[in-house]
Amino acid sequence: MVTNVTDGLASAAVEAMGEPDSPLLEPHVIVSHTVARFENVLEPGEITLLLDAFCGASDQFVTAGVSQGDPNVRRAKVLHNVQSVAPDFSLTLEACMPLVQRLFPEVGPGWEPELQITVHEDGGFFGLHTDSASPDTARRLLTFVYYLAEEPAQFSGGELVIHDSPVNHPNVISPSCHIVYPVTNTLVFFRSSAWHEVRPVVCPSTTFRHQRFTINGWIKNSEMANSEEGQ
């Protein structure tokens, strides 16, 4: 397994942002979000078995929803019963977590995973959002995405774009960003509070196996940790 880390603190820059008469017109420090990427996560045979399982469960994927309730924000399908098709993926996450916790020290020993499988077919996308903005998602610390697809890839697009933010204005989106390409057998982690989006997918084939698949989800604080912190 190969690990590549983009450390946001190493790429801090000062930029002038904002409209005239805006409080953001003065210079602000823009820090790129840390992105940890693990490569060659699974063996090729394991990927084939996962794709076989996904296709066998194609009728169990349902239209993805979003907390904003706006269907124009997202176009994708999800399978929530990950255990039925990828029962060992939690072990893959556990193997990565010692390094992930070094890079993201806010993740304590009582972390919990929340998983789903997502497929983006032709025209699929997910507009600009964060993953921890609502009371129901406030425990999410990190977002992770594992990419897998038929090779050679039968689709284009579908890049994950993680936008930078000013340190003192986290809800403001900087023009600078980190682009993660959906390369099969890579697993990425980043903070759930980061603004991000999935660019539209182009897939001329209607074959289910040819679409853009991910095993994705969130690393959360345990309920006990939140209780102890009074959250």
C-alpha positions as CSV (number, residue, x, y, z in Angstrom):
1,M,0.0,0.0,0.0
2,V,1.4,3.4,-1.0
3,T,0.4,6.5,0.9
4,N,0.5,10.1,-0.5
5,V,-0.3,13.0,1.7
6,T,-1.0,16.6,0.8
7,D,-0.4,18.6,3.9
8,G,-2.5,21.8,3.9
9,L,-0.2,23.6,6.3
10,A,2.6,23.3,3.8
11,S,0.7,25.1,1.1
12,A,-0.6,28.1,3.0
13,A,-0.8,31.3,0.9
14,V,-2.1,34.8,1.4
15,E,-4.8,35.9,-1.0
16,A,-7.1,38.9,-1.3
17,M,-10.8,37.8,-1.5
18,G,-14.2,39.3,-1.4
19,E,-16.4,41.9,-3.2
20,P,-16.0,45.7,-2.7
21,D,-17.0,46.8,0.8
22,S,-16.7,43.1,1.9
23,P,-14.9,42.3,5.1
24,L,-13.0,39.7,3.1
25,L,-11.4,42.2,0.9
26,E,-8.3,42.4,3.1
27,P,-5.7,39.6,2.8
28,H,-6.6,36.3,4.4
29,V,-4.5,33.1,4.9
30,I,-5.8,30.3,2.7
31,V,-4.8,26.9,3.8
32,S,-5.3,23.9,1.6
33,H,-7.1,21.0,3.3
34,T,-5.0,18.0,4.1
35,V,-5.8,15.0,1.8
36,A,-4.3,11.6,2.5
37,R,-4.3,9.2,-0.4
38,F,-3.6,5.4,-0.1
39,E,-2.8,3.6,-3.3
40,N,-2.9,-0.1,-4.2
41,V,-5.3,-0.7,-1.3
42,L,-6.7,-4.1,-2.4
43,E,-5.5,-6.9,-4.6
44,P,-6.9,-7.0,-8.2
45,G,-8.8,-10.1,-7.5
46,E,-10.6,-8.5,-4.6
47,I,-11.6,-5.5,-6.8
48,T,-13.1,-8.0,-9.3
49,L,-15.1,-9.7,-6.5
50,L,-16.4,-6.4,-5.3
51,L,-17.6,-5.3,-8.7
52,D,-19.3,-8.7,-9.1
53,A,-21.0,-8.2,-5.8
54,F,-22.1,-4.6,-6.7
55,C,-23.6,-5.8,-10.0
56,G,-25.3,-8.7,-8.3
57,A,-27.0,-6.1,-6.0
58,S,-27.7,-3.5,-8.7
59,D,-31.5,-3.6,-7.9
60,Q,-30.8,-2.7,-4.3
61,F,-29.3,0.7,-5.1
62,V,-31.6,3.6,-4.4
63,T,-31.7,7.2,-5.4
64,A,-29.3,9.2,-3.1
65,G,-30.8,12.0,-1.0
66,V,-29.3,15.1,0.5
67,S,-30.1,16.9,3.7
68,Q,-31.0,20.0,1.8
69,G,-33.8,18.2,0.1
70,D,-32.9,19.6,-3.3
71,P,-32.6,16.8,-6.0
72,N,-30.7,19.2,-8.2
73,V,-27.8,19.1,-5.8
74,R,-27.0,15.5,-6.4
75,R,-27.6,12.7,-8.9
76,A,-26.4,9.3,-7.7
77,K,-27.5,5.9,-6.3
78,V,-26.4,4.4,-3.0
79,L,-26.4,1.0,-1.3
80,H,-26.5,1.3,2.5
81,N,-26.1,-2.4,3.3
82,V,-22.4,-2.5,2.7
83,Q,-21.9,-5.6,4.9
84,S,-23.8,-7.7,2.3
85,V,-21.4,-6.9,-0.6
86,A,-18.2,-5.7,1.0
87,P,-18.0,-7.3,4.5
88,D,-14.3,-6.9,4.9
89,F,-13.9,-3.3,4.0
90,S,-14.1,-2.1,7.6
91,L,-10.9,-4.1,8.1
92,T,-9.3,-2.1,5.3
93,L,-10.2,1.1,7.1
94,E,-8.8,-0.2,10.4
95,A,-5.5,-0.9,8.7
96,C,-5.2,2.7,7.5
97,M,-6.3,4.4,10.7
98,P,-3.0,4.5,12.6
99,L,-1.5,6.8,9.9
100,V,-4.8,8.6,9.4
101,Q,-4.9,9.4,13.1
102,R,-1.4,10.8,13.0
103,L,-2.4,13.1,10.1
104,F,-5.8,14.0,11.7
105,P,-5.2,14.1,15.4
106,E,-8.8,15.1,16.2
107,V,-9.7,11.4,15.5
108,G,-9.5,9.7,18.8
109,P,-9.4,6.0,19.7
110,G,-13.2,5.7,19.9
111,W,-13.8,6.4,16.2
112,E,-16.7,4.8,14.3
113,P,-17.1,4.3,10.6
114,E,-20.3,5.0,8.6
115,L,-20.2,3.4,5.1
116,Q,-22.2,3.3,1.9
117,I,-21.6,2.3,-1.7
118,T,-22.3,5.0,-4.3
119,V,-22.6,4.7,-8.1
120,H,-22.5,7.7,-10.4
121,E,-23.9,6.9,-13.8
122,D,-23.9,9.1,-16.9
123,G,-24.7,12.6,-15.8
124,G,-24.2,11.8,-12.1
125,F,-22.7,14.5,-9.9
126,F,-22.8,16.0,-6.4
127,G,-22.8,19.8,-6.1
128,L,-20.8,21.9,-3.6
129,H,-21.4,20.8,0.0
130,T,-19.8,19.8,3.3
131,D,-20.5,16.5,5.1
132,S,-20.9,17.8,8.6
133,A,-23.2,20.8,8.5
134,S,-26.4,19.5,10.0
135,P,-27.1,18.2,13.5
136,D,-27.5,14.7,12.1
137,T,-24.0,14.8,10.6
138,A,-22.1,16.8,13.3
139,R,-20.2,13.8,14.6
140,R,-18.5,13.3,11.2
141,L,-14.8,14.2,11.4
142,L,-13.3,12.8,8.2
143,T,-14.8,11.8,4.8
144,F,-13.2,8.9,3.0
145,V,-13.7,7.7,-0.6
146,Y,-12.4,4.4,-2.1
147,Y,-12.5,4.3,-5.9
148,L,-13.0,1.2,-7.9
149,A,-14.2,0.6,-11.5
150,E,-13.9,-1.7,-14.5
151,E,-10.5,-1.2,-16.1
152,P,-9.8,0.3,-18.5
153,A,-12.3,2.9,-17.2
154,Q,-15.4,3.3,-19.3
155,F,-16.3,6.7,-17.9
156,S,-14.7,10.2,-17.7
157,G,-15.1,13.0,-15.3
158,G,-16.3,12.4,-11.8
159,E,-13.3,14.2,-10.2
160,L,-13.6,15.0,-6.5
161,V,-12.8,18.7,-6.0
162,I,-11.9,19.8,-2.5
163,H,-12.0,23.6,-2.1
164,D,-9.7,25.6,0.1
165,S,-11.0,28.1,2.7
166,P,-9.7,31.1,4.6
167,V,-8.6,30.1,8.1
168,N,-10.7,32.8,9.7
169,H,-13.7,32.4,7.3
170,P,-14.3,28.6,6.9
171,N,-17.6,29.1,5.1
172,V,-16.0,31.1,2.4
173,I,-14.8,29.1,-0.6
174,S,-11.4,30.0,-2.1
175,P,-10.8,29.8,-5.9
176,S,-8.0,27.3,-5.2
177,C,-8.7,23.6,-4.8
178,H,-7.3,20.1,-4.7
179,I,-8.5,17.8,-7.4
180,V,-8.7,14.0,-6.7
181,Y,-9.1,11.9,-9.8
182,P,-11.2,8.7,-9.5
183,V,-8.3,6.3,-9.9
184,T,-9.2,2.7,-9.2
185,N,-7.8,1.2,-6.0
186,T,-7.1,4.5,-4.2
187,L,-8.6,5.5,-0.9
188,V,-8.6,9.2,0.1
189,F,-9.4,10.9,3.5
190,F,-10.1,14.6,4.1
191,R,-11.9,16.6,6.7
192,S,-15.7,16.4,6.5
193,S,-16.0,20.2,7.1
194,A,-14.2,20.9,3.8
195,W,-16.3,22.2,0.9
196,H,-16.2,19.7,-1.9
197,E,-18.1,18.5,-5.0
198,V,-18.1,15.7,-7.5
199,R,-17.9,16.8,-11.1
200,P,-20.3,15.3,-13.7
201,V,-19.6,11.8,-14.9
202,V,-19.8,11.0,-18.6
203,C,-20.4,7.3,-19.3
204,P,-21.8,6.4,-22.8
205,S,-22.3,2.8,-21.7
206,T,-25.5,1.8,-19.9
207,T,-23.8,-1.4,-18.5
208,F,-24.0,-1.1,-14.7
209,R,-20.4,-2.5,-14.3
210,H,-19.0,0.4,-16.4
211,Q,-20.1,3.2,-14.0
212,R,-18.1,5.1,-11.4
213,F,-18.2,3.2,-8.1
214,T,-17.0,4.2,-4.6
215,I,-17.1,2.8,-1.2
216,N,-17.4,6.0,0.8
217,G,-18.4,7.3,4.2
218,W,-17.3,9.0,7.3
219,I,-15.1,8.6,10.3
220,K,-17.1,9.8,13.3
221,N,-16.5,10.5,17.0
222,S,-18.1,7.9,19.2
223,E,-21.4,8.8,21.0
224,M,-19.4,8.4,24.3
225,A,-16.8,10.9,23.2
226,N,-19.4,13.5,22.2
227,S,-21.2,13.0,25.6
228,E,-17.9,13.6,27.5
229,E,-17.2,16.7,25.5
230,G,-20.7,18.0,26.2
231,Q,-21.7,18.2,22.5
